[in-house]
Amino acid sequence: MHELLEAFADDDEGLLGWQERALCAQTDPEAFFPEKGGSTREAKKVCLSCEVRAECLEYALQHDERFGIWGGLSERERRKLKKRAV
């Protein structure tokens, strides 16, 4: 959660906007930043029912977030998505 809050603080809107409605803000932050080789299942399950999943993913892609689960995708999945978009 601390990492998420820092990332949001870097955003011009701070904690305003879609971040306030994000389910991850009400969930164990460790799930969204698992150790290398750790499971992402719990975080992705939360993302599936989050109303701001698309905004979260867009934020991560625009800000080149390299760690954690954002918008239901892992770092590797976001890299693949960006490569396909090019």
PyMOL Python script that loads the backbone (N, CA, C, O; Angstrom):
from pymol import cmd

cmd.read_pdbstr("""\
ATOM      1  N   MET A   1       0.824  -1.182   0.000  1.00  0.00           N
ATOM      2  CA  MET A   1       0.000   0.000   0.000  1.00  0.00           C
ATOM      3  C   MET A   1       0.869   1.247   0.000  1.00  0.00           C
ATOM      4  O   MET A   1       0.567   2.230  -0.676  1.00  0.00           O
ATOM      5  N   HIS A   2       1.939   1.195   0.756  1.00  0.00           N
ATOM      6  CA  HIS A   2       2.834   2.351   0.811  1.00  0.00           C
ATOM      7  C   HIS A   2       3.322   2.709  -0.586  1.00  0.00           C
ATOM      8  O   HIS A   2       3.362   3.887  -0.942  1.00  0.00           O
ATOM      9  N   GLU A   3       3.694   1.711  -1.382  1.00  0.00           N
ATOM     10  CA  GLU A   3       4.173   1.971  -2.739  1.00  0.00           C
ATOM     11  C   GLU A   3       3.066   2.577  -3.591  1.00  0.00           C
ATOM     12  O   GLU A   3       3.317   3.474  -4.397  1.00  0.00           O
ATOM     13  N   LEU A   4       1.839   2.087  -3.412  1.00  0.00           N
ATOM     14  CA  LEU A   4       0.722   2.636  -4.171  1.00  0.00           C
ATOM     15  C   LEU A   4       0.494   4.100  -3.804  1.00  0.00           C
ATOM     16  O   LEU A   4       0.286   4.939  -4.680  1.00  0.00           O
ATOM     17  N   LEU A   5       0.533   4.402  -2.516  1.00  0.00           N
ATOM     18  CA  LEU A   5       0.319   5.778  -2.089  1.00  0.00           C
ATOM     19  C   LEU A   5       1.409   6.690  -2.621  1.00  0.00           C
ATOM     20  O   LEU A   5       1.122   7.816  -3.028  1.00  0.00           O
ATOM     21  N   GLU A   6       2.659   6.227  -2.628  1.00  0.00           N
ATOM     22  CA  GLU A   6       3.742   7.034  -3.182  1.00  0.00           C
ATOM     23  C   GLU A   6       3.525   7.285  -4.663  1.00  0.00           C
ATOM     24  O   GLU A   6       3.749   8.393  -5.150  1.00  0.00           O
ATOM     25  N   ALA A   7       3.089   6.259  -5.378  1.00  0.00           N
ATOM     26  CA  ALA A   7       2.847   6.420  -6.814  1.00  0.00           C
ATOM     27  C   ALA A   7       1.731   7.422  -7.051  1.00  0.00           C
ATOM     28  O   ALA A   7       1.815   8.241  -7.965  1.00  0.00           O
ATOM     29  N   PHE A   8       0.680   7.363  -6.229  1.00  0.00           N
ATOM     30  CA  PHE A   8      -0.426   8.293  -6.384  1.00  0.00           C
ATOM     31  C   PHE A   8       0.002   9.711  -6.037  1.00  0.00           C
ATOM     32  O   PHE A   8      -0.462  10.666  -6.658  1.00  0.00           O
ATOM     33  N   ALA A   9       0.880   9.858  -5.053  1.00  0.00           N
ATOM     34  CA  ALA A   9       1.346  11.180  -4.650  1.00  0.00           C
ATOM     35  C   ALA A   9       2.116  11.849  -5.779  1.00  0.00           C
ATOM     36  O   ALA A   9       2.132  13.076  -5.881  1.00  0.00           O
ATOM     37  N   ASP A  10       2.756  11.047  -6.631  1.00  0.00           N
ATOM     38  CA  ASP A  10       3.482  11.594  -7.771  1.00  0.00           C
ATOM     39  C   ASP A  10       2.538  12.117  -8.842  1.00  0.00           C
ATOM     40  O   ASP A  10       2.912  12.962  -9.655  1.00  0.00           O
ATOM     41  N   ASP A  11       1.320  11.609  -8.836  1.00  0.00           N
ATOM     42  CA  ASP A  11       0.324  12.026  -9.804  1.00  0.00           C
ATOM     43  C   ASP A  11      -0.158  13.428  -9.440  1.00  0.00           C
ATOM     44  O   ASP A  11      -0.266  13.753  -8.258  1.00  0.00           O
ATOM     45  N   ASP A  12      -0.446  14.253 -10.428  1.00  0.00           N
ATOM     46  CA  ASP A  12      -0.904  15.609 -10.174  1.00  0.00           C
ATOM     47  C   ASP A  12      -2.169  15.645  -9.332  1.00  0.00           C
ATOM     48  O   ASP A  12      -2.370  16.589  -8.567  1.00  0.00           O
ATOM     49  N   GLU A  13      -3.023  14.642  -9.457  1.00  0.00           N
ATOM     50  CA  GLU A  13      -4.268  14.615  -8.714  1.00  0.00           C
ATOM     51  C   GLU A  13      -4.089  14.081  -7.293  1.00  0.00           C
ATOM     52  O   GLU A  13      -5.026  14.146  -6.498  1.00  0.00           O
ATOM     53  N   GLY A  14      -2.919  13.559  -6.956  1.00  0.00           N
ATOM     54  CA  GLY A  14      -2.724  12.974  -5.638  1.00  0.00           C
ATOM     55  C   GLY A  14      -3.671  11.812  -5.424  1.00  0.00           C
ATOM     56  O   GLY A  14      -3.771  10.926  -6.273  1.00  0.00           O
ATOM     57  N   LEU A  15      -4.366  11.807  -4.300  1.00  0.00           N
ATOM     58  CA  LEU A  15      -5.286  10.716  -3.998  1.00  0.00           C
ATOM     59  C   LEU A  15      -6.693  10.981  -4.498  1.00  0.00           C
ATOM     60  O   LEU A  15      -7.623  10.269  -4.119  1.00  0.00           O
ATOM     61  N   LEU A  16      -6.868  11.978  -5.331  1.00  0.00           N
ATOM     62  CA  LEU A  16      -8.189  12.285  -5.856  1.00  0.00           C
ATOM     63  C   LEU A  16      -8.498  11.418  -7.066  1.00  0.00           C
ATOM     64  O   LEU A  16      -7.620  10.736  -7.596  1.00  0.00           O
ATOM     65  N   GLY A  17      -9.727  11.449  -7.487  1.00  0.00           N
ATOM     66  CA  GLY A  17     -10.107  10.741  -8.694  1.00  0.00           C
ATOM     67  C   GLY A  17     -10.284   9.246  -8.486  1.00  0.00           C
ATOM     68  O   GLY A  17     -10.786   8.811  -7.450  1.00  0.00           O
ATOM     69  N   TRP A  18      -9.875   8.471  -9.465  1.00  0.00           N
ATOM     70  CA  TRP A  18     -10.129   7.035  -9.466  1.00  0.00           C
ATOM     71  C   TRP A  18      -9.467   6.303  -8.307  1.00  0.00           C
ATOM     72  O   TRP A  18      -9.983   5.278  -7.864  1.00  0.00           O
ATOM     73  N   GLN A  19      -8.349   6.794  -7.807  1.00  0.00           N
ATOM     74  CA  GLN A  19      -7.616   6.118  -6.742  1.00  0.00           C
ATOM     75  C   GLN A  19      -8.461   5.958  -5.481  1.00  0.00           C
ATOM     76  O   GLN A  19      -8.327   4.965  -4.766  1.00  0.00           O
ATOM     77  N   GLU A  20      -9.317   6.916  -5.210  1.00  0.00           N
ATOM     78  CA  GLU A  20     -10.159   6.850  -4.015  1.00  0.00           C
ATOM     79  C   GLU A  20     -11.138   5.680  -4.077  1.00  0.00           C
ATOM     80  O   GLU A  20     -11.569   5.183  -3.036  1.00  0.00           O
ATOM     81  N   ARG A  21     -11.494   5.234  -5.277  1.00  0.00           N
ATOM     82  CA  ARG A  21     -12.454   4.147  -5.437  1.00  0.00           C
ATOM     83  C   ARG A  21     -11.783   2.796  -5.656  1.00  0.00           C
ATOM     84  O   ARG A  21     -12.466   1.780  -5.786  1.00  0.00           O
ATOM     85  N   ALA A  22     -10.480   2.776  -5.697  1.00  0.00           N
ATOM     86  CA  ALA A  22      -9.739   1.535  -5.969  1.00  0.00           C
ATOM     87  C   ALA A  22      -9.848   0.558  -4.794  1.00  0.00           C
ATOM     88  O   ALA A  22      -9.614   0.930  -3.645  1.00  0.00           O
ATOM     89  N   LEU A  23     -10.202  -0.676  -5.092  1.00  0.00           N
ATOM     90  CA  LEU A  23     -10.331  -1.697  -4.056  1.00  0.00           C
ATOM     91  C   LEU A  23      -8.999  -2.023  -3.394  1.00  0.00           C
ATOM     92  O   LEU A  23      -8.977  -2.444  -2.238  1.00  0.00           O
ATOM     93  N   CYS A  24      -7.903  -1.840  -4.093  1.00  0.00           N
ATOM     94  CA  CYS A  24      -6.598  -2.155  -3.511  1.00  0.00           C
ATOM     95  C   CYS A  24      -6.289  -1.284  -2.308  1.00  0.00           C
ATOM     96  O   CYS A  24      -5.508  -1.678  -1.441  1.00  0.00           O
ATOM     97  N   ALA A  25      -6.887  -0.115  -2.245  1.00  0.00           N
ATOM     98  CA  ALA A  25      -6.669   0.771  -1.108  1.00  0.00           C
ATOM     99  C   ALA A  25      -7.274   0.207   0.169  1.00  0.00           C
ATOM    100  O   ALA A  25      -6.944   0.653   1.268  1.00  0.00           O
ATOM    101  N   GLN A  26      -8.158  -0.772   0.023  1.00  0.00           N
ATOM    102  CA  GLN A  26      -8.822  -1.392   1.171  1.00  0.00           C
ATOM    103  C   GLN A  26      -8.333  -2.816   1.394  1.00  0.00           C
ATOM    104  O   GLN A  26      -8.949  -3.573   2.145  1.00  0.00           O
ATOM    105  N   THR A  27      -7.239  -3.185   0.755  1.00  0.00           N
ATOM    106  CA  THR A  27      -6.758  -4.560   0.747  1.00  0.00           C
ATOM    107  C   THR A  27      -5.300  -4.606   1.198  1.00  0.00           C
ATOM    108  O   THR A  27      -4.605  -3.590   1.193  1.00  0.00           O
ATOM    109  N   ASP A  28      -4.852  -5.786   1.585  1.00  0.00           N
ATOM    110  CA  ASP A  28      -3.462  -5.984   1.999  1.00  0.00           C
ATOM    111  C   ASP A  28      -2.516  -5.591   0.871  1.00  0.00           C
ATOM    112  O   ASP A  28      -2.551  -6.209  -0.194  1.00  0.00           O
ATOM    113  N   PRO A  29      -1.671  -4.581   1.074  1.00  0.00           N
ATOM    114  CA  PRO A  29      -0.778  -4.114   0.006  1.00  0.00           C
ATOM    115  C   PRO A  29       0.250  -5.149  -0.417  1.00  0.00           C
ATOM    116  O   PRO A  29       0.720  -5.122  -1.554  1.00  0.00           O
ATOM    117  N   GLU A  30       0.603  -6.048   0.464  1.00  0.00           N
ATOM    118  CA  GLU A  30       1.588  -7.082   0.125  1.00  0.00           C
ATOM    119  C   GLU A  30       1.131  -7.917  -1.064  1.00  0.00           C
ATOM    120  O   GLU A  30       1.956  -8.397  -1.841  1.00  0.00           O
ATOM    121  N   ALA A  31      -0.163  -8.090  -1.208  1.00  0.00           N
ATOM    122  CA  ALA A  31      -0.703  -8.888  -2.312  1.00  0.00           C
ATOM    123  C   ALA A  31      -0.382  -8.250  -3.665  1.00  0.00           C
ATOM    124  O   ALA A  31      -0.214  -8.956  -4.659  1.00  0.00           O
ATOM    125  N   PHE A  32      -0.296  -6.928  -3.704  1.00  0.00           N
ATOM    126  CA  PHE A  32      -0.079  -6.219  -4.974  1.00  0.00           C
ATOM    127  C   PHE A  32       1.389  -6.039  -5.319  1.00  0.00           C
ATOM    128  O   PHE A  32       1.723  -5.626  -6.429  1.00  0.00           O
ATOM    129  N   PHE A  33       2.259  -6.345  -4.380  1.00  0.00           N
ATOM    130  CA  PHE A  33       3.697  -6.261  -4.596  1.00  0.00           C
ATOM    131  C   PHE A  33       4.355  -7.523  -4.037  1.00  0.00           C
ATOM    132  O   PHE A  33       5.126  -7.461  -3.079  1.00  0.00           O
ATOM    133  N   PRO A  34       4.037  -8.682  -4.656  1.00  0.00           N
ATOM    134  CA  PRO A  34       4.586  -9.942  -4.137  1.00  0.00           C
ATOM    135  C   PRO A  34       6.090 -10.044  -4.366  1.00  0.00           C
ATOM    136  O   PRO A  34       6.646  -9.414  -5.265  1.00  0.00           O
ATOM    137  N   GLU A  35       6.726 -10.850  -3.534  1.00  0.00           N
ATOM    138  CA  GLU A  35       8.150 -11.138  -3.720  1.00  0.00           C
ATOM    139  C   GLU A  35       8.339 -11.805  -5.080  1.00  0.00           C
ATOM    140  O   GLU A  35       7.396 -12.374  -5.630  1.00  0.00           O
ATOM    141  N   LYS A  36       9.533 -11.739  -5.613  1.00  0.00           N
ATOM    142  CA  LYS A  36       9.820 -12.373  -6.900  1.00  0.00           C
ATOM    143  C   LYS A  36       9.427 -13.845  -6.830  1.00  0.00           C
ATOM    144  O   LYS A  36       9.844 -14.565  -5.922  1.00  0.00           O
ATOM    145  N   GLY A  37       8.632 -14.281  -7.783  1.00  0.00           N
ATOM    146  CA  GLY A  37       8.161 -15.653  -7.818  1.00  0.00           C
ATOM    147  C   GLY A  37       6.924 -15.892  -6.975  1.00  0.00           C
ATOM    148  O   GLY A  37       6.379 -16.996  -6.972  1.00  0.00           O
ATOM    149  N   GLY A  38       6.469 -14.864  -6.252  1.00  0.00           N
ATOM    150  CA  GLY A  38       5.285 -14.984  -5.406  1.00  0.00           C
ATOM    151  C   GLY A  38       4.008 -14.963  -6.235  1.00  0.00           C
ATOM    152  O   GLY A  38       4.007 -14.566  -7.401  1.00  0.00           O
ATOM    153  N   SER A  39       2.941 -15.393  -5.615  1.00  0.00           N
ATOM    154  CA  SER A  39       1.650 -15.476  -6.303  1.00  0.00           C
ATOM    155  C   SER A  39       1.019 -14.097  -6.492  1.00  0.00           C
ATOM    156  O   SER A  39       1.089 -13.239  -5.612  1.00  0.00           O
ATOM    157  N   THR A  40       0.410 -13.908  -7.644  1.00  0.00           N
ATOM    158  CA  THR A  40      -0.321 -12.683  -7.946  1.00  0.00           C
ATOM    159  C   THR A  40      -1.829 -12.933  -7.925  1.00  0.00           C
ATOM    160  O   THR A  40      -2.623 -12.032  -8.195  1.00  0.00           O
ATOM    161  N   ARG A  41      -2.202 -14.143  -7.607  1.00  0.00           N
ATOM    162  CA  ARG A  41      -3.607 -14.570  -7.684  1.00  0.00           C
ATOM    163  C   ARG A  41      -4.527 -13.697  -6.825  1.00  0.00           C
ATOM    164  O   ARG A  41      -5.569 -13.248  -7.301  1.00  0.00           O
ATOM    165  N   GLU A  42      -4.154 -13.455  -5.573  1.00  0.00           N
ATOM    166  CA  GLU A  42      -5.012 -12.682  -4.664  1.00  0.00           C
ATOM    167  C   GLU A  42      -5.252 -11.272  -5.196  1.00  0.00           C
ATOM    168  O   GLU A  42      -6.387 -10.795  -5.209  1.00  0.00           O
ATOM    169  N   ALA A  43      -4.202 -10.617  -5.628  1.00  0.00           N
ATOM    170  CA  ALA A  43      -4.331  -9.248  -6.144  1.00  0.00           C
ATOM    171  C   ALA A  43      -5.199  -9.222  -7.399  1.00  0.00           C
ATOM    172  O   ALA A  43      -6.071  -8.364  -7.532  1.00  0.00           O
ATOM    173  N   LYS A  44      -4.969 -10.138  -8.300  1.00  0.00           N
ATOM    174  CA  LYS A  44      -5.743 -10.169  -9.542  1.00  0.00           C
ATOM    175  C   LYS A  44      -7.216 -10.433  -9.271  1.00  0.00           C
ATOM    176  O   LYS A  44      -8.084  -9.930  -9.983  1.00  0.00           O
ATOM    177  N   LYS A  45      -7.494 -11.218  -8.247  1.00  0.00           N
ATOM    178  CA  LYS A  45      -8.882 -11.489  -7.870  1.00  0.00           C
ATOM    179  C   LYS A  45      -9.557 -10.197  -7.409  1.00  0.00           C
ATOM    180  O   LYS A  45     -10.710  -9.945  -7.760  1.00  0.00           O
ATOM    181  N   VAL A  46      -8.859  -9.386  -6.635  1.00  0.00           N
ATOM    182  CA  VAL A  46      -9.394  -8.092  -6.197  1.00  0.00           C
ATOM    183  C   VAL A  46      -9.632  -7.198  -7.413  1.00  0.00           C
ATOM    184  O   VAL A  46     -10.673  -6.549  -7.516  1.00  0.00           O
ATOM    185  N   CYS A  47      -8.683  -7.167  -8.316  1.00  0.00           N
ATOM    186  CA  CYS A  47      -8.790  -6.314  -9.502  1.00  0.00           C
ATOM    187  C   CYS A  47     -10.006  -6.665 -10.372  1.00  0.00           C
ATOM    188  O   CYS A  47     -10.622  -5.783 -10.971  1.00  0.00           O
ATOM    189  N   LEU A  48     -10.336  -7.933 -10.436  1.00  0.00           N
ATOM    190  CA  LEU A  48     -11.460  -8.360 -11.273  1.00  0.00           C
ATOM    191  C   LEU A  48     -12.761  -7.650 -10.916  1.00  0.00           C
ATOM    192  O   LEU A  48     -13.582  -7.385 -11.794  1.00  0.00           O
ATOM    193  N   SER A  49     -12.956  -7.340  -9.642  1.00  0.00           N
ATOM    194  CA  SER A  49     -14.211  -6.713  -9.233  1.00  0.00           C
ATOM    195  C   SER A  49     -14.058  -5.211  -8.965  1.00  0.00           C
ATOM    196  O   SER A  49     -14.977  -4.581  -8.440  1.00  0.00           O
ATOM    197  N   CYS A  50     -12.923  -4.645  -9.315  1.00  0.00           N
ATOM    198  CA  CYS A  50     -12.675  -3.229  -9.059  1.00  0.00           C
ATOM    199  C   CYS A  50     -13.251  -2.370 -10.183  1.00  0.00           C
ATOM    200  O   CYS A  50     -13.031  -2.643 -11.363  1.00  0.00           O
ATOM    201  N   GLU A  51     -13.983  -1.344  -9.805  1.00  0.00           N
ATOM    202  CA  GLU A  51     -14.635  -0.484 -10.799  1.00  0.00           C
ATOM    203  C   GLU A  51     -13.671   0.439 -11.537  1.00  0.00           C
ATOM    204  O   GLU A  51     -14.031   0.999 -12.573  1.00  0.00           O
ATOM    205  N   VAL A  52     -12.464   0.607 -11.028  1.00  0.00           N
ATOM    206  CA  VAL A  52     -11.500   1.515 -11.667  1.00  0.00           C
ATOM    207  C   VAL A  52     -10.318   0.751 -12.272  1.00  0.00           C
ATOM    208  O   VAL A  52      -9.236   1.310 -12.448  1.00  0.00           O
ATOM    209  N   ARG A  53     -10.529  -0.501 -12.581  1.00  0.00           N
ATOM    210  CA  ARG A  53      -9.461  -1.346 -13.131  1.00  0.00           C
ATOM    211  C   ARG A  53      -8.851  -0.739 -14.399  1.00  0.00           C
ATOM    212  O   ARG A  53      -7.630  -0.725 -14.550  1.00  0.00           O
ATOM    213  N   ALA A  54      -9.675  -0.249 -15.291  1.00  0.00           N
ATOM    214  CA  ALA A  54      -9.176   0.316 -16.556  1.00  0.00           C
ATOM    215  C   ALA A  54      -8.337   1.567 -16.303  1.00  0.00           C
ATOM    216  O   ALA A  54      -7.290   1.746 -16.925  1.00  0.00           O
ATOM    217  N   GLU A  55      -8.791   2.435 -15.395  1.00  0.00           N
ATOM    218  CA  GLU A  55      -8.045   3.644 -15.078  1.00  0.00           C
ATOM    219  C   GLU A  55      -6.703   3.298 -14.441  1.00  0.00           C
ATOM    220  O   GLU A  55      -5.688   3.935 -14.723  1.00  0.00           O
ATOM    221  N   CYS A  56      -6.710   2.291 -13.587  1.00  0.00           N
ATOM    222  CA  CYS A  56      -5.493   1.849 -12.917  1.00  0.00           C
ATOM    223  C   CYS A  56      -4.473   1.333 -13.930  1.00  0.00           C
ATOM    224  O   CYS A  56      -3.294   1.683 -13.873  1.00  0.00           O
ATOM    225  N   LEU A  57      -4.934   0.508 -14.844  1.00  0.00           N
ATOM    226  CA  LEU A  57      -4.039  -0.028 -15.876  1.00  0.00           C
ATOM    227  C   LEU A  57      -3.510   1.094 -16.756  1.00  0.00           C
ATOM    228  O   LEU A  57      -2.324   1.120 -17.085  1.00  0.00           O
ATOM    229  N   GLU A  58      -4.367   2.003 -17.131  1.00  0.00           N
ATOM    230  CA  GLU A  58      -3.932   3.141 -17.955  1.00  0.00           C
ATOM    231  C   GLU A  58      -2.862   3.953 -17.227  1.00  0.00           C
ATOM    232  O   GLU A  58      -1.865   4.347 -17.833  1.00  0.00           O
ATOM    233  N   TYR A  59      -3.061   4.205 -15.940  1.00  0.00           N
ATOM    234  CA  TYR A  59      -2.081   4.933 -15.139  1.00  0.00           C
ATOM    235  C   TYR A  59      -0.737   4.202 -15.157  1.00  0.00           C
ATOM    236  O   TYR A  59       0.306   4.812 -15.391  1.00  0.00           O
ATOM    237  N   ALA A  60      -0.771   2.900 -14.909  1.00  0.00           N
ATOM    238  CA  ALA A  60       0.463   2.107 -14.859  1.00  0.00           C
ATOM    239  C   ALA A  60       1.199   2.142 -16.190  1.00  0.00           C
ATOM    240  O   ALA A  60       2.425   2.244 -16.218  1.00  0.00           O
ATOM    241  N   LEU A  61       0.467   2.057 -17.282  1.00  0.00           N
ATOM    242  CA  LEU A  61       1.095   2.075 -18.602  1.00  0.00           C
ATOM    243  C   LEU A  61       1.674   3.455 -18.911  1.00  0.00           C
ATOM    244  O   LEU A  61       2.777   3.559 -19.447  1.00  0.00           O
ATOM    245  N   GLN A  62       0.940   4.504 -18.579  1.00  0.00           N
ATOM    246  CA  GLN A  62       1.415   5.862 -18.853  1.00  0.00           C
ATOM    247  C   GLN A  62       2.618   6.242 -17.996  1.00  0.00           C
ATOM    248  O   GLN A  62       3.478   7.006 -18.434  1.00  0.00           O
ATOM    249  N   HIS A  63       2.679   5.713 -16.782  1.00  0.00           N
ATOM    250  CA  HIS A  63       3.756   6.059 -15.863  1.00  0.00           C
ATOM    251  C   HIS A  63       4.838   4.984 -15.796  1.00  0.00           C
ATOM    252  O   HIS A  63       5.714   5.019 -14.931  1.00  0.00           O
ATOM    253  N   ASP A  64       4.762   4.046 -16.708  1.00  0.00           N
ATOM    254  CA  ASP A  64       5.761   2.978 -16.814  1.00  0.00           C
ATOM    255  C   ASP A  64       6.047   2.307 -15.463  1.00  0.00           C
ATOM    256  O   ASP A  64       7.202   2.122 -15.078  1.00  0.00           O
ATOM    257  N   GLU A  65       4.963   1.947 -14.751  1.00  0.00           N
ATOM    258  CA  GLU A  65       5.103   1.246 -13.473  1.00  0.00           C
ATOM    259  C   GLU A  65       5.764  -0.100 -13.732  1.00  0.00           C
ATOM    260  O   GLU A  65       5.273  -0.891 -14.537  1.00  0.00           O
ATOM    261  N   ARG A  66       6.854  -0.356 -13.064  1.00  0.00           N
ATOM    262  CA  ARG A  66       7.615  -1.572 -13.302  1.00  0.00           C
ATOM    263  C   ARG A  66       7.397  -2.644 -12.256  1.00  0.00           C
ATOM    264  O   ARG A  66       7.833  -3.781 -12.436  1.00  0.00           O
ATOM    265  N   PHE A  67       6.727  -2.301 -11.160  1.00  0.00           N
ATOM    266  CA  PHE A  67       6.528  -3.260 -10.088  1.00  0.00           C
ATOM    267  C   PHE A  67       5.071  -3.331  -9.695  1.00  0.00           C
ATOM    268  O   PHE A  67       4.345  -2.340  -9.772  1.00  0.00           O
ATOM    269  N   GLY A  68       4.654  -4.496  -9.277  1.00  0.00           N
ATOM    270  CA  GLY A  68       3.324  -4.658  -8.717  1.00  0.00           C
ATOM    271  C   GLY A  68       2.255  -5.007  -9.737  1.00  0.00           C
ATOM    272  O   GLY A  68       2.483  -5.052 -10.945  1.00  0.00           O
ATOM    273  N   ILE A  69       1.073  -5.251  -9.182  1.00  0.00           N
ATOM    274  CA  ILE A  69      -0.104  -5.552  -9.981  1.00  0.00           C
ATOM    275  C   ILE A  69      -0.883  -4.253 -10.134  1.00  0.00           C
ATOM    276  O   ILE A  69      -1.241  -3.615  -9.143  1.00  0.00           O
ATOM    277  N   TRP A  70      -1.138  -3.874 -11.349  1.00  0.00           N
ATOM    278  CA  TRP A  70      -1.893  -2.664 -11.673  1.00  0.00           C
ATOM    279  C   TRP A  70      -2.948  -3.022 -12.695  1.00  0.00           C
ATOM    280  O   TRP A  70      -2.626  -3.611 -13.727  1.00  0.00           O
ATOM    281  N   GLY A  71      -4.188  -2.686 -12.441  1.00  0.00           N
ATOM    282  CA  GLY A  71      -5.256  -2.970 -13.388  1.00  0.00           C
ATOM    283  C   GLY A  71      -5.406  -4.448 -13.689  1.00  0.00           C
ATOM    284  O   GLY A  71      -5.895  -4.825 -14.754  1.00  0.00           O
ATOM    285  N   GLY A  72      -4.990  -5.278 -12.762  1.00  0.00           N
ATOM    286  CA  GLY A  72      -5.133  -6.725 -12.926  1.00  0.00           C
ATOM    287  C   GLY A  72      -4.004  -7.385 -13.695  1.00  0.00           C
ATOM    288  O   GLY A  72      -4.075  -8.582 -13.972  1.00  0.00           O
ATOM    289  N   LEU A  73      -2.968  -6.641 -14.047  1.00  0.00           N
ATOM    290  CA  LEU A  73      -1.859  -7.204 -14.817  1.00  0.00           C
ATOM    291  C   LEU A  73      -0.544  -7.093 -14.053  1.00  0.00           C
ATOM    292  O   LEU A  73      -0.297  -6.116 -13.346  1.00  0.00           O
ATOM    293  N   SER A  74       0.280  -8.098 -14.209  1.00  0.00           N
ATOM    294  CA  SER A  74       1.618  -8.094 -13.616  1.00  0.00           C
ATOM    295  C   SER A  74       2.558  -7.271 -14.489  1.00  0.00           C
ATOM    296  O   SER A  74       2.194  -6.822 -15.576  1.00  0.00           O
ATOM    297  N   GLU A  75       3.768  -7.086 -13.989  1.00  0.00           N
ATOM    298  CA  GLU A  75       4.767  -6.351 -14.769  1.00  0.00           C
ATOM    299  C   GLU A  75       4.980  -7.000 -16.131  1.00  0.00           C
ATOM    300  O   GLU A  75       4.996  -6.315 -17.154  1.00  0.00           O
ATOM    301  N   ARG A  76       5.142  -8.309 -16.142  1.00  0.00           N
ATOM    302  CA  ARG A  76       5.372  -9.043 -17.389  1.00  0.00           C
ATOM    303  C   ARG A  76       4.191  -8.884 -18.340  1.00  0.00           C
ATOM    304  O   ARG A  76       4.382  -8.671 -19.537  1.00  0.00           O
ATOM    305  N   GLU A  77       2.986  -8.987 -17.819  1.00  0.00           N
ATOM    306  CA  GLU A  77       1.793  -8.854 -18.664  1.00  0.00           C
ATOM    307  C   GLU A  77       1.668  -7.444 -19.235  1.00  0.00           C
ATOM    308  O   GLU A  77       1.242  -7.272 -20.377  1.00  0.00           O
ATOM    309  N   ARG A  78       2.033  -6.444 -18.453  1.00  0.00           N
ATOM    310  CA  ARG A  78       1.990  -5.064 -18.968  1.00  0.00           C
ATOM    311  C   ARG A  78       3.037  -4.850 -20.057  1.00  0.00           C
ATOM    312  O   ARG A  78       2.773  -4.165 -21.045  1.00  0.00           O
ATOM    313  N   ARG A  79       4.217  -5.430 -19.883  1.00  0.00           N
ATOM    314  CA  ARG A  79       5.251  -5.309 -20.932  1.00  0.00           C
ATOM    315  C   ARG A  79       4.757  -5.927 -22.235  1.00  0.00           C
ATOM    316  O   ARG A  79       4.927  -5.340 -23.304  1.00  0.00           O
ATOM    317  N   LYS A  80       4.151  -7.097 -22.153  1.00  0.00           N
ATOM    318  CA  LYS A  80       3.627  -7.764 -23.352  1.00  0.00           C
ATOM    319  C   LYS A  80       2.549  -6.915 -24.013  1.00  0.00           C
ATOM    320  O   LYS A  80       2.502  -6.799 -25.237  1.00  0.00           O
ATOM    321  N   LEU A  81       1.689  -6.326 -23.198  1.00  0.00           N
ATOM    322  CA  LEU A  81       0.612  -5.485 -23.712  1.00  0.00           C
ATOM    323  C   LEU A  81       1.196  -4.275 -24.446  1.00  0.00           C
ATOM    324  O   LEU A  81       0.720  -3.910 -25.522  1.00  0.00           O
ATOM    325  N   LYS A  82       2.217  -3.660 -23.871  1.00  0.00           N
ATOM    326  CA  LYS A  82       2.839  -2.497 -24.509  1.00  0.00           C
ATOM    327  C   LYS A  82       3.522  -2.897 -25.823  1.00  0.00           C
ATOM    328  O   LYS A  82       3.466  -2.147 -26.797  1.00  0.00           O
ATOM    329  N   LYS A  83       4.157  -4.052 -25.859  1.00  0.00           N
ATOM    330  CA  LYS A  83       4.817  -4.500 -27.090  1.00  0.00           C
ATOM    331  C   LYS A  83       3.802  -4.734 -28.197  1.00  0.00           C
ATOM    332  O   LYS A  83       4.057  -4.414 -29.358  1.00  0.00           O
ATOM    333  N   ARG A  84       2.649  -5.294 -27.837  1.00  0.00           N
ATOM    334  CA  ARG A  84       1.611  -5.548 -28.837  1.00  0.00           C
ATOM    335  C   ARG A  84       1.032  -4.250 -29.379  1.00  0.00           C
ATOM    336  O   ARG A  84       0.600  -4.192 -30.530  1.00  0.00           O
ATOM    337  N   ALA A  85       1.024  -3.211 -28.554  1.00  0.00           N
ATOM    338  CA  ALA A  85       0.436  -1.923 -28.949  1.00  0.00           C
ATOM    339  C   ALA A  85       1.360  -1.159 -29.906  1.00  0.00           C
ATOM    340  O   ALA A  85       0.901  -0.259 -30.608  1.00  0.00           O
ATOM    341  N   VAL A  86       2.625  -1.496 -29.945  1.00  0.00           N
ATOM    342  CA  VAL A  86       3.582  -0.756 -30.783  1.00  0.00           C
ATOM    343  C   VAL A  86       3.486  -1.152 -32.213  1.00  0.00           C
ATOM    344  O   VAL A  86       4.220  -0.625 -33.049  1.00  0.00           O
TER     345      VAL A  86
END
""", "prot")
cmd.dss("prot")
cmd.show_as("cartoon", "prot")
cmd.util.cbc("prot")
cmd.orient("prot")
